[in-house]
Structures are given as C-alpha cells and as structure tokens.
C-alpha cells in the first residue's frame, strides 16, 4: 500500500470534565484595546469577537483548553489554560510580505490552488462537496527539485531518466473559511503551516497545522438536522478520532477494528497477517492521558469494517479466524479499500482520552489519512446514538 504520512495537529481539545469561566482582554503592543479580534476555544464551537474595550468572556468551558486570538493585523496568539482564569493577550503587529516564489515558471496559481484543495480538503466525496470560500487569501512558496533516476541499472539497455518533485509551502493572509454543507458546519481555520510534496505521479507527503473553530448551521428543518447527524456519524467512524478513542478504551475489536502485523516468510517468499494488540499505559497523574510504549518505528495495518452503518463487533464473529486474518482474501476483498496503516514514531507516544494526538508521533497512512478537512468534526463530537 502506498503510504501517505499526514501529521494532523489540528486541535488540542477538552481532556477532562472540569468546567469554568475564561474572561480576558486583548491589547496591541501599544496597550490599546483590540476591537473585533476573533477569540475562540480551539477545535470547538465556542467563540466570539472582542468588544470595543477588547474584552471577551466564555462560560462553561471544559479544561484544559487552548484559547486562540486572531486578527488580520496581528500575529496569532495562543494560550493553554487548565482552570478558570482572567487573562490578558498582547498582540504583535503582523506585516505580510505578499510574494509568491515560483521556481518553476510553468506553474500557475490555479494549479496551486487546486492542489492545495486536494491536499487540504481531501479528494474524496466529502472533500469534493466542501467549499473553500477565500482561496484568494492563499499564497504559495514552491521549490522544484530535479531527481536523477536510473532504470535497468547495469543492463545493456540501461537508460537514464529525470522527473521532478516539488515542495510547496502554503500560507494564508486571513483565516480560511470552509463550508461543510454535508456535515452542517462552517469552519474557520487559522492556518499555521501547510507543506506537501508532489511528483508527476502523486502527492507524497502532507503536513498541516492549524487552529479550528466550528460554527454549526442553524436549521429549523428536522430533516436537514437529521441528515447532518447521520453524515457526521459516517465520517466519525474509521477516523483517527474514533480509532484513538477506541485504543484508549481498549475497545478496538468491539468497534470494527483489527490491528494487523504483516509477517514475512522469507523461506517461502510469502507473507501472512496476524492480529495483534498494542498495549497502552495511562498516566498516573492525569487519567485523560495515555501512552503507547515501546513501538517505535513499528508499522501496523489497520482494518475496519461496519455493518448497517455501525462498527462491527469482531468478538462476536466465531466463524472467522481472527488470529490470522488476511484482508486481501475473498472474505475481506470488499473492504480492502478501507485499509489503513499506523506507525509509532517514538518509544513513547502520548495521546488523550478524547482521541487527540498532541504531536506527530503517531502517523497514519492509507484510508484514514485520506480523511481531511472535508470530514472535520469538533473535538467534543460524539455520535448521538452512543
């Protein structure tokens, strides 16, 4: 399986059930109040704009959380809080150098925007139905590298060939506004960083970091709200959020997942898939934090199957040999497209009970990695049917 590594540092969200109040004021570097700055709790639907005195207040906030302050004339400011607080933000002026560096003069903006949408929104059904409203605020820095390739090395017909690999860094002058009409959200994204590489064949690496604020659609139609709820549940299952929550609860097999380790038999030049487990260790001081220990650089396959829209409970499948399950056999052929890969990049990989990974030590490829902003959900989302 071709592996695309996606480092998703999208949200740092609510990790415990303690609630409180956050109040504060936003000043500029001259101690003048900043009016109409966007203040929000990262990854949630909680947010507001500052008043004429630069003030804001949030009630019933779940801690820990991250408070994000954004304004077009100032640098983004982020503060992590663990309890009710009165805070002061001092914003630094932002000066944009509106300059696009194109090493390859044949490239054009339309192509760059389309590539960004494919990487950021996703090329699947959900991504194609989403809409980036302000792509005019994007600017691109592109570097093109020439890679020397040799085909049939050492043979009489040895041939040399070249192909290009480009590395693109994308920035935005303003928060990106994305409509998710199938999920019933408008998402405002303060893009911190987005980098991807591309060859003539495919995208090879994608990494993006940003702060998200979700605004639900306000619909009085019961039919529309029911459709939103159903679609949210669809994209939630077999997502990184769902998988990591199940891993924390030690409930992968009852929630549709099989974790597979590929074993190569070199003597027979064959391979088999063995179901396996990854044990986690929960933090003794913070019950909402857990660690995957001793799995550095190990690669696993992740197989997911659902029945009537709900995750399959593999523990009730007595007729299937789960100890040696091959997703490429006839029994699993219809679901091979849902195969994912997971790599643990460190001996200690931390994550939280709500499914959030606070860094890029746990990396996904395959089906799960194709779920992009077009399938984004607030970090406090849980299916209504749960």
VENRAPE-V494310 format. One record per pair of residues at least 24 apart in sequence whose C-alpha atoms are under 8 Angstrom apart, sorted by the first residue. I is the first residue (numbers start at 1). GAP is how many residues later the second one is. Records with the same first field share a line. If there is no record, write none. Layout:
BEGIN
I->GAP ; GAP
END
This chain:
BEGIN
1->365
2->364
3->201 ; 338 ; 362 ; 363
4->199 ; 200 ; 201 ; 202 ; 360 ; 361 ; 362 ; 365
5->199 ; 200 ; 201 ; 202 ; 358 ; 359 ; 360 ; 364
6->199 ; 200 ; 201 ; 202 ; 357 ; 358 ; 359 ; 363
7->199 ; 200 ; 201 ; 352 ; 353 ; 356 ; 357
8->199 ; 200 ; 201 ; 351 ; 352
9->199 ; 200 ; 201 ; 348 ; 349 ; 350 ; 351
10->33 ; 198 ; 199 ; 200 ; 201 ; 202
11->31 ; 32 ; 199 ; 200 ; 201 ; 345 ; 347 ; 368
12->30 ; 31 ; 53 ; 54 ; 344 ; 345 ; 346
13->29 ; 30 ; 31 ; 51 ; 52 ; 53 ; 341 ; 343 ; 366 ; 367
14->48 ; 49 ; 50 ; 51 ; 340 ; 365 ; 366
15->47 ; 48 ; 49 ; 50 ; 273 ; 337 ; 338 ; 339
16->46 ; 47 ; 48 ; 272
17->45 ; 46
18->44 ; 45 ; 65
19->41 ; 42 ; 43 ; 44 ; 64 ; 65
20->39 ; 40 ; 41 ; 42 ; 43 ; 63 ; 64
21->36 ; 37 ; 38 ; 39 ; 40 ; 63 ; 64
22->35 ; 36 ; 37 ; 39 ; 62 ; 63 ; 64 ; 65
23->32 ; 33 ; 34 ; 35 ; 62 ; 63 ; 64
24->31 ; 32 ; 33 ; 62 ; 63 ; 64 ; 65
25->25 ; 28 ; 29 ; 30 ; 31 ; 62 ; 63 ; 64
26->24 ; 28 ; 29 ; 62 ; 63 ; 64 ; 65
27->27 ; 61 ; 62 ; 63 ; 64
28->62 ; 63 ; 64 ; 65
29->61 ; 62 ; 63 ; 64
31->59
36->35
37->32 ; 33 ; 34
38->30 ; 31 ; 32 ; 33
39->28 ; 29 ; 30 ; 31
40->27 ; 28 ; 29 ; 173
41->24 ; 25 ; 26 ; 27 ; 172
42->24 ; 25 ; 26 ; 169 ; 170 ; 171
43->168 ; 169 ; 170 ; 171 ; 335 ; 336 ; 337
44->168 ; 169 ; 170 ; 334 ; 335 ; 336
45->168 ; 169 ; 170 ; 171 ; 333
46->167 ; 168
47->166
68->143
70->120
72->101 ; 102
96->77
98->41
99->40
100->39 ; 40 ; 41 ; 42
101->39 ; 40 ; 41 ; 42
102->39 ; 40 ; 41
103->39 ; 40 ; 41
104->38 ; 39 ; 40
112->28
113->25
116->54
119->77 ; 87 ; 253
120->252 ; 253
121->251 ; 252 ; 253
122->248 ; 249 ; 250 ; 251 ; 252
123->247
124->246 ; 247
126->56 ; 248 ; 249
127->245 ; 246 ; 247 ; 248
128->246
129->51 ; 52 ; 53 ; 245
130->48 ; 49 ; 50 ; 51 ; 52 ; 244
131->47 ; 48 ; 49
132->44 ; 45 ; 46 ; 47
133->43 ; 44 ; 45 ; 46
134->42 ; 43
135->41
137->35 ; 36 ; 37 ; 39
138->32 ; 33 ; 34 ; 35
139->31 ; 32 ; 33 ; 34
140->28 ; 29 ; 30 ; 31
141->27 ; 28 ; 29
142->24 ; 25 ; 26 ; 27
143->24 ; 25
163->36 ; 37
164->35 ; 36
165->32 ; 33 ; 34 ; 35
166->31 ; 32 ; 33
167->28 ; 29 ; 30 ; 31
168->27 ; 28 ; 29
169->24 ; 25 ; 26 ; 27
170->24 ; 25
180->194
182->45 ; 46 ; 49
183->45 ; 46 ; 48 ; 49 ; 192
184->32 ; 33 ; 41 ; 44
185->29 ; 30 ; 31 ; 32
186->28 ; 29 ; 30 ; 31
187->25 ; 26 ; 27 ; 28
188->24 ; 25 ; 26
189->24
213->165
214->164
229->154 ; 155
232->143 ; 145 ; 151
233->150
234->75
235->140
236->139 ; 141 ; 147
237->73 ; 74
238->66 ; 130
239->129 ; 132
240->115 ; 128
241->113 ; 114 ; 115
242->113
243->112
244->107 ; 109 ; 110 ; 111 ; 112
245->107 ; 108 ; 109 ; 110
247->33
248->32 ; 42 ; 104 ; 105 ; 107
249->104
253->60 ; 61 ; 62
254->57 ; 58 ; 59 ; 60 ; 61
255->56 ; 57 ; 58 ; 59
256->47 ; 48 ; 49 ; 50 ; 55 ; 56 ; 57 ; 58
257->45 ; 46 ; 47 ; 48 ; 55 ; 57
258->44 ; 45 ; 46
259->41 ; 42 ; 43 ; 44
260->40 ; 41 ; 42 ; 43 ; 65
261->38 ; 39 ; 40
262->38 ; 39
272->52 ; 54
273->51 ; 52 ; 53
274->48 ; 49 ; 50 ; 51
275->47 ; 48 ; 49 ; 50
276->47
288->64 ; 65 ; 66
289->61 ; 62 ; 63 ; 64
290->60 ; 61 ; 62 ; 63
291->57 ; 58 ; 59 ; 60
292->55 ; 56 ; 57 ; 58
293->54 ; 55 ; 56
294->52 ; 53 ; 54
295->49 ; 50 ; 51 ; 52 ; 53
296->47 ; 48 ; 49 ; 50 ; 51 ; 52
297->46 ; 47 ; 48 ; 49
298->45 ; 46 ; 47
299->42 ; 43 ; 44 ; 45
300->41 ; 42 ; 43
301->38 ; 39 ; 40 ; 41
302->37 ; 38 ; 39 ; 40
303->24 ; 33 ; 35 ; 36 ; 37
304->31 ; 34 ; 35
305->30 ; 33
337->30
338->28 ; 29 ; 30
339->27 ; 28 ; 29
340->24 ; 25 ; 26 ; 27 ; 28 ; 29
341->24 ; 25
354->25 ; 26
END
